[in-house]
Amino acid sequence: MAKSNAQRQADYRVRHFKDEGKGKRLNLVLDLHAKCALERLAFCYGVTQREILDGLLRQAEGDVADRASQLPNGLSDYYEKHRRLAQEFVTP
């Protein structure tokens, strides 16, 4: 007997969130140009779109942590979400 959509989705979630509870679901809509860039980057490097996003976010966070660490209590404020830095590349 064929599985229902709900059963297939449940199986998918079990397979993809079994990383010791480290996986979190993200549901969003991207600008068309950002989505195309994500697809091209993933294809270019031969990885998944998720891996591209993970890498870009880790790199961006490393850059921000470096900037924050140069300020008094900057790093601890950053990790506790008490500090905002100027948005140099983030666009509305």
Stockholm file with secondary structure:
# STOCKHOLM 1.0

chainA/1-92         MAKSNAQRQADYRVRHFKDEGKGKRLNLVLDLHAKCALERLAFCYGVTQREILDGLLRQAEGDVADRASQLPNGLSDYYEKHRRLAQEFVTP
#=GR chainA/1-92 SS CCCCHHHHHHHHHHHHSTTTTCCCCCCCCCCHHHHHHHHHHHHHHTSCHHHHHHHHHHHHHHHHHHHHTTSTTHHHHHHTTCCCCCCSSCCC
#=GC SS_cons        CCCCHHHHHHHHHHHHSTTTTCCCCCCCCCCHHHHHHHHHHHHHHTSCHHHHHHHHHHHHHHHHHHHHTTSTTHHHHHHTTCCCCCCSSCCC
//
